[in-house]
Amino acid sequence: MSVGAARKVGIVLEMIKFEHTVFALPFALASALVAANGLPAWRTLGWILVAMVGARSAAMAFNRIADTRLDALNPRTADRALPRGLVSIGGAWTLVAVSAGLLVSAAYMLNPLAFALSPLALIAVLTYSYSKRFTSFSHLWLGLCLGIAPVGAWVAVRGEIGFAPMVLSAAVMLWTAGFDIIYSLQDLDFDRKTGLISLPARIGPGRALLVSRLFHTGTVALLARFGVLCGMGTFYYAGVVLAAVSLVYEQSIVSANDISRVNAAFFTANGFVSLVVLAFVAADVLL
């Protein structure tokens, strides 16, 4: 690969924040491990990975298209690829189409139910981009988008929807909504100026953080409930405890008057949560 091509790939990966795949993918893999009661077939794991990358890339590229004008106005996001012209709108649409095709194709290769549900997953992840224009529940909408992952992985392995993965998906939804509220504190003034209805902009940062903490409390409760439903053992619950400690830390380093550590709360703490849950699920199931 030439230097120029490598640079373009790097710009695209930065545009869709590819590293943030660490949030939903571990929960999908954890769900797959539990659904298979062990290690699923490598073929299944491979197509789950393709579906996850496709869904997330389509969602992020579409989000960047939908928010191009707003990103150009916001000092925090004005340096992104589309406002700067580093990626064309046509190129971004091509990425959306190719990525959506990857999701649908992977679902087709998995089983009929996964294929039938794939358009619904696409609708959910693409429509999120406009939710913050008309509802302060956009944080939960984003949570739903990431929460699809555990159910999708369960369907990929078993070819059916179960109650247990829905509980895990609800945990992911509340977890995501909680940290997205924290992340949105950075744009409080901008959201109020432009009429975007984030929760902090609507009810104030203090109350929004309280909601975030309630969501994360619900996350821990639902993770514990998932363990009960699936008959998980000591390793799993140790992972839940570590995830809970990380969420407490995340909430402790951000306040309504001090958002200087939002990035640590957003990426570092939450990346730890998802990876620790996967690691301890794997230990519980495989050992």
Backbone as JSON, one array per atom type, in Angstrom:
{
  "sequence": "MSVGAARKVGIVLEMIKFEHTVFALPFALASALVAANGLPAWRTLGWILVAMVGARSAAMAFNRIADTRLDALNPRTADRALPRGLVSIGGAWTLVAVSAGLLVSAAYMLNPLAFALSPLALIAVLTYSYSKRFTSFSHLWLGLCLGIAPVGAWVAVRGEIGFAPMVLSAAVMLWTAGFDIIYSLQDLDFDRKTGLISLPARIGPGRALLVSRLFHTGTVALLARFGVLCGMGTFYYAGVVLAAVSLVYEQSIVSANDISRVNAAFFTANGFVSLVVLAFVAADVLL",
  "N": [[0.84, -1.2, 0.0], [0.56, 2.18, -0.91], [1.97, 5.27, 0.39], [0.19, 7.4, 0.15], [-2.29, 6.07, -0.18], [-2.42, 4.7, 2.22], [-2.63, 6.84, 3.96], [-5.14, 7.85, 3.25], [-6.78, 5.73, 4.01], [-6.31, 5.82, 6.74], [-7.5, 8.32, 7.32], [-10.19, 7.77, 6.78], [-10.7, 5.75, 8.68], [-10.34, 7.23, 11.0], [-12.41, 9.03, 10.65], [-14.71, 7.46, 11.04], [-14.24, 6.67, 13.56], [-12.97, 4.13, 14.22], [-11.74, 2.78, 16.28], [-13.55, 2.82, 18.33], [-15.05, 0.6, 18.1], [-14.47, -1.1, 20.08], [-16.34, -0.82, 22.04], [-18.99, -2.06, 21.55], [-18.43, -4.55, 20.28], [-17.05, -6.45, 22.07], [-19.2, -7.17, 23.77], [-20.91, -8.41, 21.98], [-19.35, -10.65, 21.28], [-19.15, -11.84, 23.79], [-21.81, -12.54, 24.23], [-22.12, -14.38, 22.17], [-20.41, -16.43, 23.02], [-21.71, -17.32, 25.35], [-24.16, -18.12, 24.25], [-23.36, -20.26, 22.68], [-22.42, -21.87, 24.6], [-19.71, -22.2, 24.96], [-16.94, -22.11, 22.73], [-17.95, -20.69, 19.73], [-18.37, -21.84, 16.3], [-15.64, -21.12, 14.14], [-16.29, -20.02, 11.7], [-18.78, -18.85, 12.21], [-18.08, -16.93, 14.16], [-16.44, -15.35, 12.56], [-18.23, -14.25, 10.65], [-19.91, -12.85, 12.37], [-18.15, -10.88, 13.23], [-17.71, -9.54, 10.78], [-20.3, -8.59, 10.31], [-20.64, -6.88, 12.51], [-18.62, -4.92, 12.11], [-19.48, -3.94, 9.65], [-22.07, -2.9, 10.27], [-21.47, -0.92, 12.19], [-19.68, 0.76, 10.82], [-21.27, 1.66, 8.7], [-23.2, 3.06, 10.16], [-21.67, 5.08, 11.44], [-20.5, 6.46, 9.28], [-22.79, 7.39, 7.99], [-23.78, 9.01, 10.01], [-21.82, 10.99, 10.08], [-22.28, 12.16, 7.6], [-24.91, 13.15, 7.93], [-24.45, 15.01, 9.93], [-22.74, 16.89, 8.9], [-22.99, 19.72, 8.39], [-23.52, 20.7, 10.98], [-21.25, 19.79, 12.31], [-19.32, 21.37, 11.1], [-19.89, 23.81, 12.2], [-19.43, 23.53, 14.88], [-16.89, 24.08, 17.15], [-15.5, 21.94, 18.37], [-15.75, 19.83, 16.6], [-15.14, 20.71, 14.09], [-12.84, 20.03, 12.77], [-13.14, 17.58, 11.62], [-13.25, 15.01, 9.03], [-15.16, 15.33, 6.86], [-16.21, 18.08, 7.09], [-13.79, 19.39, 6.59], [-13.23, 18.62, 4.04], [-11.64, 16.46, 3.49], [-12.61, 13.97, 2.98], [-14.96, 13.17, 0.54], [-18.5, 13.87, 0.17], [-19.7, 12.05, -1.53], [-17.87, 9.95, -1.39], [-18.24, 9.22, 1.28], [-20.91, 8.35, 1.22], [-20.55, 6.13, -0.39], [-19.09, 4.52, 1.33], [-21.04, 4.08, 3.29], [-22.89, 2.54, 1.81], [-21.36, 0.27, 1.04], [-20.64, -0.73, 3.55], [-23.15, -1.25, 4.71], [-23.92, -3.24, 2.95], [-22.07, -5.19, 3.65], [-22.98, -5.88, 6.24], [-25.57, -6.96, 5.7], [-24.9, -9.03, 3.96], [-23.25, -10.64, 5.59], [-25.13, -11.35, 7.53], [-26.83, -12.88, 5.96], [-25.17, -15.04, 5.43], [-25.08, -16.2, 7.89], [-27.66, -17.1, 9.13], [-31.21, -17.66, 8.37], [-32.92, -16.08, 10.08], [-31.21, -14.1, 11.09], [-30.62, -12.8, 8.7], [-33.17, -11.86, 7.98], [-33.63, -10.01, 10.0], [-31.68, -8.11, 9.63], [-32.23, -5.75, 8.0], [-33.81, -4.27, 9.82], [-31.98, -3.76, 11.83], [-30.26, -2.06, 10.44], [-31.96, 0.13, 9.93], [-32.36, 1.05, 12.53], [-29.73, 1.84, 13.34], [-29.1, 3.79, 11.49], [-31.09, 5.76, 11.63], [-30.64, 6.95, 14.05], [-28.97, 9.15, 13.77], [-30.5, 11.44, 13.34], [-31.98, 11.73, 15.59], [-31.29, 13.38, 17.78], [-32.17, 15.82, 17.05], [-34.81, 16.07, 17.64], [-35.5, 14.8, 20.04], [-34.72, 14.31, 23.49], [-34.16, 11.81, 24.22], [-32.26, 10.7, 22.67], [-29.87, 9.65, 23.54], [-30.54, 7.18, 24.63], [-31.43, 6.06, 22.29], [-29.06, 5.81, 20.85], [-27.93, 3.99, 22.6], [-29.63, 1.81, 22.13], [-28.81, 1.18, 19.55], [-26.18, 0.17, 19.93], [-26.9, -1.8, 21.67], [-28.08, -3.71, 20.11], [-26.15, -5.5, 19.41], [-25.53, -7.79, 21.26], [-27.95, -9.34, 21.09], [-28.01, -9.77, 18.35], [-25.67, -11.33, 18.0], [-26.37, -13.57, 19.5], [-28.55, -14.53, 18.0], [-27.11, -15.13, 15.71], [-25.66, -17.37, 16.51], [-27.54, -19.2, 17.57], [-29.83, -18.97, 16.03], [-32.22, -17.97, 16.92], [-34.21, -15.75, 18.98], [-33.64, -14.96, 22.33], [-34.68, -14.49, 25.8], [-32.64, -13.94, 27.64], [-30.38, -12.78, 26.14], [-31.66, -10.42, 25.46], [-31.84, -9.14, 27.9], [-29.13, -8.68, 28.37], [-28.66, -6.98, 26.22], [-30.24, -4.82, 27.01], [-28.77, -3.98, 29.2], [-26.44, -3.1, 27.9], [-27.57, -1.03, 26.43], [-28.38, 0.84, 28.45], [-25.9, 1.32, 29.6], [-24.49, 2.48, 27.45], [-26.1, 4.76, 26.94], [-25.71, 6.09, 29.35], [-22.92, 6.74, 29.3], [-22.9, 8.27, 27.02], [-24.36, 10.51, 27.69], [-22.57, 11.72, 29.45], [-20.48, 12.27, 27.64], [-21.74, 14.1, 25.99], [-21.76, 16.41, 27.46], [-19.7, 18.03, 26.68], [-20.65, 19.47, 24.55], [-22.59, 21.16, 25.46], [-23.15, 24.01, 25.48], [-23.11, 24.52, 22.72], [-25.16, 22.84, 21.8], [-27.41, 24.01, 23.01], [-27.36, 26.49, 21.75], [-27.81, 25.84, 19.07], [-30.15, 24.44, 19.12], [-30.23, 21.7, 19.49], [-31.32, 18.74, 21.12], [-29.98, 17.51, 23.44], [-29.73, 15.63, 26.51], [-28.32, 16.98, 28.68], [-28.51, 19.6, 27.7], [-31.22, 20.04, 27.84], [-32.14, 19.55, 30.53], [-30.14, 20.4, 32.15], [-26.69, 20.1, 33.26], [-26.16, 18.93, 35.81], [-28.49, 17.48, 36.61], [-28.63, 15.8, 34.4], [-26.33, 14.26, 34.7], [-27.07, 12.87, 36.97], [-29.11, 11.25, 35.93], [-27.5, 9.77, 34.2], [-26.0, 8.33, 36.08], [-28.01, 6.8, 37.24], [-28.7, 5.24, 35.05], [-26.32, 3.76, 34.76], [-26.3, 2.37, 37.13], [-28.5, 0.74, 36.68], [-27.39, -0.71, 34.58], [-25.45, -2.38, 35.85], [-27.15, -3.91, 37.47], [-28.64, -5.27, 35.52], [-26.64, -6.69, 34.2], [-25.97, -8.45, 36.24], [-28.41, -9.8, 36.43], [-28.5, -11.05, 33.92], [-26.44, -12.89, 34.3], [-27.64, -14.59, 36.21], [-29.8, -15.63, 34.74], [-28.45, -17.11, 32.84], [-27.03, -18.92, 34.27], [-24.42, -18.32, 35.11], [-21.07, -18.37, 36.53], [-18.63, -17.9, 39.21], [-16.44, -16.5, 38.05], [-17.68, -14.85, 36.15], [-19.28, -13.11, 37.73], [-17.31, -11.83, 39.15], [-16.22, -10.33, 37.11], [-18.41, -8.63, 36.63], [-18.39, -7.14, 38.99], [-15.92, -5.8, 38.72], [-16.51, -4.31, 36.44], [-18.51, -2.69, 37.5], [-17.02, -1.21, 39.37], [-15.4, 0.22, 37.62], [-17.33, 1.8, 36.36], [-18.2, 3.35, 38.52], [-15.84, 4.76, 38.98], [-15.69, 6.14, 36.53], [-17.93, 7.83, 36.74], [-17.1, 9.32, 38.89], [-15.07, 11.03, 38.12], [-16.06, 13.05, 36.64], [-17.96, 15.99, 36.72], [-20.67, 18.36, 37.05], [-19.43, 20.78, 37.07], [-16.88, 20.33, 36.22], [-15.53, 19.09, 33.48], [-13.18, 18.24, 32.47], [-12.02, 15.75, 32.28], [-13.45, 14.19, 30.59], [-12.84, 12.65, 28.28], [-11.24, 10.58, 29.31], [-13.13, 9.37, 30.93], [-14.97, 8.63, 28.99], [-13.67, 7.01, 26.9], [-11.49, 5.41, 27.99], [-12.42, 4.29, 30.51], [-14.83, 3.09, 29.69], [-14.02, 1.43, 27.61], [-12.59, -0.38, 29.14], [-14.69, -1.52, 30.64], [-16.23, -2.99, 28.71], [-14.3, -4.79, 27.71], [-13.49, -6.16, 30.01], [-15.82, -7.47, 30.76], [-16.11, -9.23, 28.57], [-13.72, -10.73, 28.88], [-14.09, -12.0, 31.36], [-16.46, -13.37, 30.97], [-15.56, -15.15, 29.02], [-13.67, -16.56, 30.53], [-15.36, -17.75, 32.41], [-17.09, -19.32, 30.83], [-15.41, -20.89, 29.2], [-13.55, -22.04, 30.92]],
  "CA": [[0.0, 0.0, 0.0], [1.35, 3.4, -1.0], [1.82, 6.2, 1.5], [-1.05, 8.15, -0.06], [-3.43, 5.19, 0.08], [-2.45, 4.44, 3.67], [-3.13, 8.06, 4.6], [-6.58, 7.93, 3.01], [-7.4, 4.72, 4.87], [-6.25, 6.37, 8.09], [-8.49, 9.39, 7.43], [-11.51, 7.13, 6.85], [-10.82, 5.09, 9.98], [-10.51, 8.28, 11.99], [-13.74, 9.61, 10.45], [-15.74, 6.59, 11.63], [-13.78, 6.3, 14.91], [-12.96, 2.67, 14.18], [-11.29, 2.25, 17.57], [-14.69, 2.73, 19.23], [-15.63, -0.74, 17.97], [-14.19, -1.77, 21.35], [-17.49, -0.71, 22.93], [-20.06, -3.05, 21.32], [-17.96, -5.85, 19.83], [-16.85, -7.42, 23.14], [-20.48, -7.67, 24.26], [-21.39, -9.36, 20.98], [-18.57, -11.88, 21.41], [-19.54, -12.45, 25.06], [-23.12, -13.15, 24.0], [-21.91, -15.55, 21.32], [-19.81, -17.47, 23.85], [-22.74, -17.87, 26.22], [-25.14, -18.79, 23.4], [-22.78, -21.52, 22.22], [-21.92, -22.58, 25.78], [-18.34, -22.52, 24.62], [-16.45, -21.35, 21.57], [-18.72, -20.95, 18.51], [-17.58, -22.18, 15.12], [-14.87, -19.98, 13.66], [-17.05, -19.41, 10.61], [-19.8, -18.0, 12.83], [-17.39, -15.78, 14.74], [-15.96, -14.49, 11.47], [-19.35, -13.48, 10.09], [-20.34, -11.89, 13.4], [-17.21, -9.77, 13.16], [-18.0, -8.78, 9.56], [-21.57, -7.89, 10.51], [-20.43, -5.79, 13.47], [-17.84, -3.87, 11.46], [-20.34, -3.35, 8.63], [-23.13, -2.1, 10.88], [-20.93, 0.25, 12.85], [-19.11, 1.65, 9.81], [-22.4, 2.3, 8.01], [-23.82, 4.02, 11.08], [-20.79, 6.23, 11.69], [-20.35, 7.23, 8.04], [-24.06, 8.1, 7.78], [-23.83, 10.06, 11.03], [-20.95, 12.09, 9.65], [-22.97, 12.85, 6.5], [-26.04, 13.87, 8.5], [-23.99, 16.08, 10.82], [-21.66, 17.67, 8.28], [-23.19, 21.15, 8.62], [-23.37, 20.96, 12.4], [-19.84, 19.58, 12.67], [-18.55, 22.51, 10.63], [-20.18, 24.96, 13.07], [-19.0, 23.22, 16.24], [-15.42, 24.13, 17.25], [-14.95, 20.64, 18.76], [-15.83, 18.86, 15.51], [-14.89, 21.36, 12.8], [-11.65, 19.45, 12.16], [-13.45, 16.26, 11.1], [-12.89, 14.83, 7.62], [-16.12, 15.89, 5.91], [-16.16, 19.54, 7.07], [-12.52, 19.86, 6.01], [-13.13, 18.19, 2.66], [-10.66, 15.37, 3.34], [-13.41, 12.91, 2.39], [-16.1, 13.76, -0.14], [-19.81, 13.33, 0.53], [-19.88, 10.86, -2.35], [-17.06, 8.88, -0.81], [-18.89, 8.79, 2.53], [-22.08, 7.56, 0.84], [-20.05, 4.83, -0.86], [-18.75, 3.75, 2.53], [-22.31, 3.65, 3.89], [-23.47, 1.47, 0.99], [-20.52, -0.92, 1.14], [-20.72, -1.23, 4.92], [-24.48, -1.85, 4.86], [-23.87, -4.49, 2.2], [-21.33, -6.17, 4.47], [-23.87, -6.36, 7.3], [-26.63, -7.82, 5.14], [-24.26, -10.25, 3.42], [-22.83, -11.46, 6.71], [-26.34, -11.91, 8.13], [-27.28, -13.94, 5.04], [-24.29, -16.19, 5.58], [-25.25, -16.77, 9.22], [-28.88, -17.9, 9.15], [-32.36, -16.91, 7.83], [-33.43, -15.07, 11.0], [-30.26, -12.99, 11.09], [-30.81, -12.09, 7.43], [-34.47, -11.17, 8.03], [-33.56, -8.91, 10.97], [-30.61, -7.16, 9.28], [-32.73, -4.41, 7.62], [-34.25, -3.56, 11.02], [-30.77, -3.25, 12.49], [-29.78, -0.91, 9.67], [-32.86, 1.26, 10.17], [-32.09, 1.57, 13.88], [-28.43, 2.52, 13.47], [-29.03, 4.95, 10.61], [-32.01, 6.83, 12.04], [-30.12, 7.62, 15.25], [-28.29, 10.39, 13.42], [-31.42, 12.58, 13.38], [-32.78, 11.71, 16.82], [-30.98, 14.48, 18.69], [-32.83, 17.02, 16.57], [-36.2, 16.16, 18.1], [-35.77, 14.16, 21.32], [-33.61, 14.17, 24.43], [-33.93, 10.38, 24.41], [-31.3, 10.26, 21.66], [-28.83, 8.86, 24.22], [-31.07, 5.82, 24.68], [-31.48, 5.59, 20.91], [-27.71, 5.33, 20.58], [-27.79, 2.77, 23.38], [-30.31, 0.74, 21.4], [-27.97, 0.8, 18.41], [-25.12, -0.72, 20.42], [-27.53, -2.93, 22.33], [-28.45, -4.73, 19.13], [-25.04, -6.44, 19.23], [-25.67, -9.07, 21.95], [-29.05, -10.1, 20.51], [-27.58, -10.19, 17.02], [-24.71, -12.42, 18.13], [-27.13, -14.73, 19.97], [-29.27, -15.02, 16.82], [-26.12, -15.7, 14.8], [-25.24, -18.68, 17.01], [-28.66, -20.13, 17.84], [-30.92, -18.84, 15.07], [-33.44, -17.6, 17.63], [-34.08, -14.67, 19.96], [-33.93, -15.41, 23.69], [-34.86, -13.43, 26.8], [-31.35, -13.62, 28.27], [-29.62, -11.76, 25.39], [-32.37, -9.15, 25.51], [-31.42, -8.52, 29.15], [-27.78, -8.16, 28.15], [-28.8, -5.83, 25.33], [-30.74, -3.7, 27.82], [-27.62, -3.51, 29.98], [-25.59, -2.34, 26.98], [-28.3, 0.19, 26.08], [-28.27, 1.79, 29.56], [-24.47, 1.66, 29.74], [-24.15, 3.42, 26.38], [-26.8, 6.02, 27.19], [-25.05, 6.74, 30.47], [-21.66, 7.4, 28.95], [-23.14, 9.28, 25.99], [-24.75, 11.73, 28.4], [-21.32, 12.32, 29.92], [-19.76, 12.77, 26.48], [-22.46, 15.24, 25.42], [-21.49, 17.61, 28.25], [-18.74, 18.86, 25.94], [-21.34, 20.29, 23.55], [-23.75, 21.75, 26.11], [-23.43, 25.37, 24.97], [-23.4, 24.43, 21.29], [-26.49, 22.24, 21.63], [-28.41, 25.02, 23.36], [-27.32, 27.54, 20.74], [-28.33, 25.36, 17.78], [-31.44, 23.8, 19.29], [-30.15, 20.24, 19.61], [-31.98, 18.44, 22.4], [-29.31, 16.54, 24.31], [-30.29, 15.68, 27.87], [-27.75, 18.1, 29.45], [-29.04, 20.88, 27.2], [-32.63, 20.17, 28.21], [-32.41, 19.57, 31.97], [-28.96, 20.88, 32.86], [-25.66, 19.07, 33.42], [-26.25, 18.23, 37.09], [-29.57, 16.5, 36.53], [-28.28, 14.82, 33.36], [-25.38, 13.33, 35.3], [-27.84, 12.0, 37.86], [-29.72, 10.25, 35.05], [-26.41, 8.9, 33.76], [-25.67, 7.42, 37.18], [-29.11, 5.84, 37.36], [-28.54, 4.31, 33.93], [-25.21, 2.85, 35.02], [-26.75, 1.47, 38.19], [-29.31, -0.24, 35.97], [-26.49, -1.58, 33.82], [-24.88, -3.39, 36.74], [-28.25, -4.81, 37.87], [-29.0, -6.11, 34.38], [-25.54, -7.64, 34.0], [-26.15, -9.5, 37.25], [-29.58, -10.59, 36.04], [-28.07, -11.9, 32.81], [-25.69, -14.0, 34.87], [-28.58, -15.51, 36.83], [-30.57, -16.29, 33.69], [-27.6, -18.03, 32.07], [-26.33, -19.81, 35.17], [-22.99, -18.01, 35.1], [-20.38, -18.68, 37.78], [-17.87, -16.92, 39.97], [-15.64, -15.64, 37.17], [-18.55, -13.84, 35.53], [-19.68, -12.09, 38.7], [-16.11, -11.03, 39.43], [-16.17, -9.36, 36.02], [-19.46, -7.63, 36.86], [-17.91, -6.27, 40.06], [-14.9, -4.93, 38.15], [-17.2, -3.36, 35.56], [-19.18, -1.73, 38.38], [-15.99, -0.32, 39.91], [-15.0, 1.12, 36.53], [-18.4, 2.77, 36.15], [-18.12, 4.28, 39.64], [-14.69, 5.63, 38.69], [-16.07, 7.01, 35.42], [-18.83, 8.86, 37.23], [-16.44, 10.15, 39.92], [-14.09, 11.96, 37.56], [-16.77, 14.07, 35.87], [-19.02, 16.68, 37.47], [-21.3, 19.44, 36.29], [-18.52, 21.93, 37.05], [-15.55, 19.93, 35.75], [-15.6, 18.05, 32.45], [-11.84, 18.16, 31.88], [-11.6, 14.35, 32.12], [-14.51, 13.48, 29.85], [-12.29, 11.64, 27.38], [-10.85, 9.43, 30.12], [-14.37, 8.72, 31.34], [-15.65, 8.08, 27.82], [-13.0, 5.93, 26.17], [-10.68, 4.51, 28.83], [-13.24, 3.54, 31.46], [-15.82, 2.26, 29.01], [-13.29, 0.36, 26.94], [-12.29, -1.37, 30.18], [-15.93, -2.21, 30.98], [-16.59, -3.99, 27.69], [-13.27, -5.83, 27.6], [-13.47, -6.98, 31.22], [-16.98, -8.36, 30.69], [-15.77, -10.3, 27.63], [-12.67, -11.59, 29.44], [-14.6, -12.83, 32.46], [-17.4, -14.32, 30.35], [-14.76, -16.2, 28.39], [-13.11, -17.39, 31.6], [-16.44, -18.52, 33.01], [-17.65, -20.29, 29.88], [-14.4, -21.8, 28.64], [-12.79, -22.73, 31.96]],
  "C": [[0.88, 1.25, 0.0], [1.09, 4.29, 0.22], [0.51, 6.97, 1.39], [-2.28, 7.33, 0.25], [-3.56, 4.91, 1.57], [-2.99, 5.65, 4.41], [-4.64, 8.19, 4.45], [-7.34, 6.93, 3.88], [-7.42, 5.22, 6.31], [-7.28, 7.46, 8.32], [-9.89, 8.8, 7.58], [-11.72, 6.46, 8.2], [-11.01, 6.09, 11.1], [-11.92, 8.88, 11.88], [-14.82, 8.78, 11.13], [-15.35, 6.12, 13.03], [-13.75, 4.78, 15.07], [-12.57, 2.07, 15.53], [-12.43, 2.12, 18.57], [-15.47, 1.43, 19.05], [-15.44, -1.52, 19.26], [-15.37, -1.69, 22.31], [-18.48, -1.86, 22.75], [-19.54, -4.45, 21.0], [-17.71, -6.83, 20.96], [-18.15, -7.98, 23.7], [-21.09, -8.66, 23.27], [-20.66, -10.7, 21.12], [-18.92, -12.61, 22.71], [-20.87, -13.17, 24.9], [-22.98, -14.42, 23.16], [-21.33, -16.72, 22.12], [-20.86, -18.14, 24.74], [-23.77, -18.65, 25.4], [-24.65, -20.16, 22.96], [-22.36, -22.42, 23.37], [-20.49, -23.06, 25.55], [-17.92, -21.66, 23.44], [-17.3, -21.68, 20.34], [-17.78, -21.35, 17.37], [-16.86, -20.93, 14.62], [-15.58, -19.26, 12.52], [-18.08, -18.43, 11.17], [-19.16, -16.75, 13.43], [-16.93, -14.8, 13.66], [-17.07, -13.64, 10.89], [-19.95, -12.51, 11.1], [-19.45, -10.65, 13.35], [-17.47, -8.9, 11.94], [-19.27, -7.97, 9.72], [-21.4, -6.7, 11.44], [-19.69, -4.62, 12.82], [-18.7, -3.16, 10.41], [-21.39, -2.43, 9.22], [-22.57, -0.81, 11.46], [-20.36, 1.25, 11.85], [-20.2, 2.38, 9.04], [-23.01, 3.38, 8.88], [-22.96, 5.27, 11.25], [-20.63, 7.09, 10.45], [-21.63, 8.02, 7.77], [-24.2, 9.25, 8.78], [-22.99, 11.26, 10.64], [-21.59, 12.87, 8.5], [-24.08, 13.72, 7.05], [-25.61, 15.09, 9.3], [-22.93, 16.99, 10.2], [-21.79, 19.16, 8.56], [-22.97, 21.52, 10.08], [-21.92, 20.81, 12.85], [-18.99, 20.76, 12.24], [-18.73, 23.73, 11.54], [-19.63, 24.78, 14.49], [-17.48, 23.23, 16.32], [-14.79, 22.78, 17.59], [-14.87, 19.69, 17.59], [-15.49, 19.44, 14.14], [-13.72, 20.75, 12.05], [-11.92, 18.05, 11.57], [-13.31, 16.22, 9.57], [-13.86, 15.48, 6.65], [-16.16, 17.42, 5.93], [-14.89, 20.09, 6.43], [-12.36, 19.46, 4.55], [-12.1, 17.1, 2.42], [-11.31, 14.12, 2.77], [-14.62, 13.57, 1.75], [-17.41, 13.15, 0.36], [-20.08, 12.06, -0.27], [-19.09, 9.68, -1.82], [-17.67, 8.34, 0.46], [-20.12, 7.95, 2.22], [-21.67, 6.18, 0.33], [-19.7, 3.94, 0.31], [-20.01, 3.24, 3.22], [-22.87, 2.45, 3.14], [-22.68, 0.18, 1.12], [-20.64, -1.55, 2.52], [-22.07, -1.89, 5.18], [-24.55, -3.18, 4.12], [-23.12, -5.58, 2.95], [-22.22, -6.75, 5.56], [-24.9, -7.34, 6.75], [-26.04, -9.12, 4.61], [-23.83, -11.19, 4.54], [-24.04, -12.12, 7.37], [-26.88, -13.05, 7.26], [-26.46, -15.21, 5.21], [-24.49, -16.89, 6.93], [-26.49, -17.67, 9.3], [-30.06, -17.04, 8.69], [-32.87, -15.82, 8.77], [-32.51, -13.86, 11.05], [-30.43, -12.14, 9.83], [-32.09, -11.27, 7.45], [-34.42, -9.95, 8.94], [-32.56, -7.83, 10.56], [-31.14, -5.81, 8.79], [-33.21, -3.6, 8.82], [-33.06, -2.98, 11.77], [-30.24, -2.02, 11.76], [-30.65, 0.32, 9.91], [-32.56, 1.89, 11.52], [-30.81, 2.38, 13.92], [-28.34, 3.76, 12.59], [-29.92, 6.09, 11.08], [-31.54, 7.55, 13.3], [-29.57, 9.01, 14.92], [-29.19, 11.61, 13.51], [-32.16, 12.7, 14.69], [-32.53, 12.92, 17.71], [-31.58, 15.81, 18.23], [-34.25, 17.17, 17.13], [-36.49, 15.48, 19.43], [-34.52, 14.11, 22.2], [-33.35, 12.71, 24.78], [-32.94, 9.82, 23.37], [-30.18, 9.41, 22.27], [-29.27, 7.39, 24.33], [-31.17, 5.22, 23.29], [-30.1, 5.06, 20.5], [-27.46, 4.04, 21.35], [-28.45, 1.58, 22.72], [-29.46, 0.24, 20.24], [-26.85, -0.15, 18.83], [-25.71, -1.96, 21.07], [-28.0, -4.01, 21.39], [-27.4, -5.84, 19.09], [-25.22, -7.77, 19.96], [-26.8, -9.94, 21.4], [-28.66, -10.63, 19.13], [-26.61, -11.36, 17.07], [-25.41, -13.71, 18.59], [-27.9, -15.37, 18.81], [-28.31, -15.69, 15.85], [-25.74, -17.11, 15.21], [-26.4, -19.66, 17.07], [-29.79, -20.06, 16.82], [-32.25, -18.52, 15.71], [-33.15, -16.47, 18.58], [-34.47, -15.21, 21.33], [-34.09, -14.23, 24.63], [-33.53, -12.99, 27.39], [-30.55, -12.6, 27.46], [-30.33, -10.41, 25.34], [-32.04, -8.39, 26.8], [-30.03, -7.93, 29.0], [-27.81, -6.94, 27.23], [-29.32, -4.61, 26.08], [-29.63, -3.12, 28.67], [-26.71, -2.64, 29.12], [-26.26, -1.01, 26.62], [-28.16, 1.24, 27.19], [-26.83, 2.24, 29.76], [-24.08, 2.72, 28.7], [-24.81, 4.78, 26.6], [-26.14, 6.8, 28.33], [-23.77, 7.43, 30.08], [-21.84, 8.43, 27.84], [-23.62, 10.59, 26.6], [-23.51, 12.47, 28.9], [-20.58, 12.98, 28.75], [-20.42, 14.05, 25.93], [-22.29, 16.51, 26.24], [-20.55, 18.57, 27.53], [-19.45, 19.85, 25.01], [-22.56, 21.01, 24.14], [-24.11, 23.11, 25.53], [-23.81, 25.34, 23.49], [-24.79, 23.88, 21.05], [-27.58, 23.24, 21.94], [-28.49, 26.11, 22.3], [-28.0, 27.11, 19.45], [-29.65, 24.62, 17.9], [-31.41, 22.29, 19.31], [-30.58, 19.85, 21.03], [-31.25, 17.32, 23.13], [-29.89, 16.68, 25.71], [-29.66, 16.79, 28.71], [-28.29, 19.45, 29.01], [-30.47, 21.11, 27.67], [-32.84, 20.35, 29.71], [-31.23, 20.06, 32.8], [-27.97, 19.76, 33.14], [-25.78, 18.28, 34.72], [-27.31, 17.14, 37.07], [-29.26, 15.42, 35.5], [-27.29, 13.8, 33.91], [-26.07, 12.38, 36.28], [-28.52, 10.89, 37.06], [-28.67, 9.25, 34.56], [-26.06, 7.88, 34.84], [-26.76, 6.39, 37.41], [-29.03, 4.8, 36.25], [-27.43, 3.3, 34.22], [-25.5, 1.92, 36.19], [-27.61, 0.36, 37.59], [-28.47, -1.21, 35.16], [-25.95, -2.72, 34.66], [-25.95, -4.4, 37.15], [-28.61, -5.77, 36.74], [-27.89, -7.1, 34.04], [-25.64, -8.79, 34.99], [-27.33, -10.4, 36.9], [-29.26, -11.52, 34.87], [-27.31, -13.11, 33.32], [-26.59, -15.03, 35.51], [-29.33, -16.31, 35.77], [-29.76, -17.36, 32.96], [-26.8, -18.99, 32.96], [-24.83, -19.59, 35.19], [-22.4, -18.24, 36.48], [-19.56, -17.54, 38.33], [-17.07, -15.97, 39.09], [-16.5, -14.5, 36.61], [-18.87, -12.73, 36.52], [-18.49, -11.25, 39.16], [-15.94, -9.96, 38.35], [-17.21, -8.26, 36.18], [-19.02, -6.64, 37.94], [-16.86, -5.3, 39.52], [-15.52, -3.89, 37.22], [-17.89, -2.28, 36.4], [-18.19, -0.73, 38.96], [-15.55, 0.68, 38.85], [-16.07, 2.18, 36.28], [-18.45, 3.8, 37.29], [-16.98, 5.27, 39.42], [-15.05, 6.63, 37.59], [-16.95, 8.16, 35.89], [-18.12, 9.82, 38.2], [-15.52, 11.22, 39.34], [-14.72, 13.05, 36.71], [-17.84, 14.68, 36.76], [-19.6, 17.78, 36.59], [-20.37, 20.63, 36.15], [-17.13, 21.6, 36.51], [-15.68, 18.78, 34.77], [-14.24, 17.85, 31.78], [-11.4, 16.73, 31.61], [-12.67, 13.53, 31.41], [-13.94, 12.39, 28.97], [-11.82, 10.4, 28.13], [-12.08, 8.65, 30.56], [-15.0, 8.0, 30.16], [-14.94, 6.87, 27.25], [-12.31, 4.93, 27.09], [-11.56, 3.65, 29.73], [-14.21, 2.62, 30.75], [-15.18, 1.16, 28.18], [-12.94, -0.76, 27.92], [-13.53, -2.18, 30.52], [-16.23, -3.32, 29.98], [-15.57, -5.12, 27.62], [-13.25, -6.73, 28.83], [-14.66, -7.93, 31.24], [-16.68, -9.53, 29.73], [-14.76, -11.26, 28.24], [-13.22, -12.52, 30.51], [-15.72, -13.75, 32.0], [-16.64, -15.47, 29.74], [-14.17, -17.12, 29.45], [-14.18, -18.29, 32.2], [-16.93, -19.64, 32.09], [-16.62, -21.32, 29.48], [-13.65, -22.59, 29.71], [-13.68, -23.49, 32.92]]
}
